[in-house]
Amino acid sequence: MAYAARALENGELERLFGVIDERSRHALYSIHADREAAASLIRADYPEELQEDALGALGLLGTDSPAALFAERCDLACQRDLTSRIGAPMEETQEGEELLVTTSRGQVRLWRGGESAWWGIVWNHDELDRERDRAGQDLRRIEANAETYRRRDALQD
């Protein structure tokens, strides 16, 4: 909690990325990797006149890492919400796989991948899980489109 509080206090969102739960971090890694792979295919194989719109639809907006993608997503409202709830731990309640921590300021949900793993702040896990699925589907569609454009170009040569 102290690490998260310091990161929020200093506006260090890429450091805060390190204390969100592992599921959300892994989803962001996967989303970023799939979007980067899709962007590379678009730049390499799509017709020039289609590239700008196709790249814009990916939603990367120049993020160079999963941590930067998180920083972009955790806007001022997100930061204020986390800041308003993170404080000194007062009470803990196990709820399934998650730990509900009542702090001096509110409640925070934590999750960890195993007994020896670190607890991380639960952050948009369900939403990111769905987005990870969409990013994978989009990549497969872009791979198919890129192959079509490569074949078309080969026929024209």
C-alpha positions in Angstrom: 0.0 0.0 0.0 2.8 2.4 0.8 4.5 1.8 -2.6 1.2 2.5 -4.3 0.6 5.6 -2.2 4.1 7.0 -3.0 3.6 6.3 -6.8 0.3 8.1 -6.8 1.6 11.0 -4.7 4.5 11.5 -7.1 2.4 10.9 -10.3 4.6 7.9 -11.2 2.0 5.8 -13.0 4.5 3.5 -14.6 5.7 2.6 -11.1 2.1 2.1 -10.0 1.8 -0.4 -12.8 4.1 -2.7 -10.8 1.7 -2.9 -7.9 -1.5 -3.7 -9.8 -2.5 -7.3 -9.7 -0.6 -9.8 -11.8 -3.7 -10.7 -13.9 -4.2 -7.1 -15.0 -0.5 -6.6 -15.7 -0.4 -9.8 -17.8 -3.5 -8.7 -19.7 -1.8 -5.3 -20.4 1.3 -7.1 -21.6 -0.7 -9.3 -23.9 -2.8 -6.4 -25.2 0.3 -4.3 -25.9 2.1 -7.2 -27.6 -0.9 -8.1 -29.8 -1.4 -4.4 -30.8 2.3 -3.9 -31.5 2.3 -7.1 -33.7 -0.8 -5.9 -35.5 0.7 -2.4 -36.1 3.9 -4.0 -37.6 1.8 -6.0 -40.0 -0.3 -2.9 -41.0 2.9 -0.9 -41.6 4.5 -3.7 -43.6 1.6 -5.1 -45.6 -1.5 -2.8 -45.8 -1.9 -0.3 -48.6 -0.5 3.0 -47.7 -3.9 4.7 -48.0 -5.4 2.3 -45.4 -2.6 2.4 -42.8 -3.5 5.6 -40.9 -7.1 4.5 -40.1 -6.1 0.9 -39.4 -3.3 2.0 -37.0 -5.7 4.5 -35.3 -8.2 1.8 -34.7 -5.6 -0.2 -32.6 -5.8 2.4 -29.8 -2.1 2.3 -28.9 -1.7 6.1 -29.2 2.1 5.9 -29.1 2.5 3.8 -26.0 5.9 2.1 -25.9 5.3 -0.4 -23.1 2.5 -2.1 -21.1 3.3 0.2 -18.2 2.8 3.2 -20.5 -0.4 1.7 -21.7 -1.5 1.5 -18.0 -0.4 5.0 -17.4 -2.5 6.2 -20.3 -5.5 4.3 -19.1 -5.3 5.4 -15.4 -6.5 9.0 -16.0 -7.0 11.6 -13.3 -10.3 10.1 -12.2 -8.6 6.7 -11.8 -5.8 8.2 -9.8 -8.1 10.2 -7.6 -10.2 7.0 -6.9 -7.1 5.0 -5.9 -5.7 7.8 -3.8 -9.1 8.2 -2.0 -9.0 4.5 -1.0 -5.3 3.7 -0.3 -4.3 4.2 3.3 -3.1 2.4 6.4 -4.6 -1.2 6.5 -7.1 -1.5 9.3 -8.9 -4.9 8.5 -8.6 -7.7 6.0 -11.4 -10.0 4.8 -10.7 -12.9 2.4 -13.3 -13.0 -0.3 -12.6 -16.0 -2.6 -9.3 -15.4 -4.4 -9.3 -11.7 -3.4 -8.5 -10.0 -0.1 -10.7 -7.0 0.8 -8.6 -4.6 2.8 -10.3 -1.8 4.7 -7.9 1.1 5.0 -8.0 4.3 6.9 -9.5 5.9 3.8 -11.7 3.2 2.2 -11.5 -0.3 0.8 -9.0 -1.9 -1.7 -9.2 -5.3 -3.3 -6.0 -7.3 -3.6 -5.1 -10.5 -5.5 -2.1 -12.7 -5.7 -1.2 -15.6 -7.9 0.0 -17.9 -5.1 1.2 -18.2 -1.5 4.7 -16.9 -2.4 3.5 -14.1 -4.8 3.0 -10.4 -4.0 -0.4 -9.0 -3.4 -1.5 -6.6 -6.1 -4.2 -4.0 -6.3 -7.2 -5.3 -8.4 -7.5 -3.0 -11.3 -10.0 -3.4 -14.2 -9.3 -7.1 -14.4 -12.6 -8.2 -16.1 -12.5 -5.3 -18.6 -8.8 -6.0 -19.5 -9.5 -9.7 -19.9 -12.2 -8.9 -22.5 -9.9 -6.4 -24.2 -7.1 -9.0 -24.3 -9.5 -11.4 -26.1 -10.4 -8.6 -28.6 -6.8 -7.7 -29.2 -6.0 -11.4 -30.0 -9.0 -11.6 -32.4 -8.0 -8.3 -34.0 -4.5 -9.6 -34.5 -5.8 -12.7 -36.2 -8.0 -10.6 -38.5 -5.1 -8.3 -39.3 -2.8 -11.2 -40.1 -5.4 -12.6 -42.5 -5.9 -9.1 -44.1 -2.1 -8.7 -44.4 -1.8 -12.0 -46.1 -4.5 -11.0 -48.6 -2.7 -7.7 -49.3 0.7 -9.6 -49.8 -1.0 -12.0 -52.2 -2.6 -9.2 -54.1 0.7 -7.4 -54.4 2.4 -10.6 -55.6 -0.3 -11.0 -58.3 0.3 -7.4 -59.5 4.1 -7.8 -59.8 
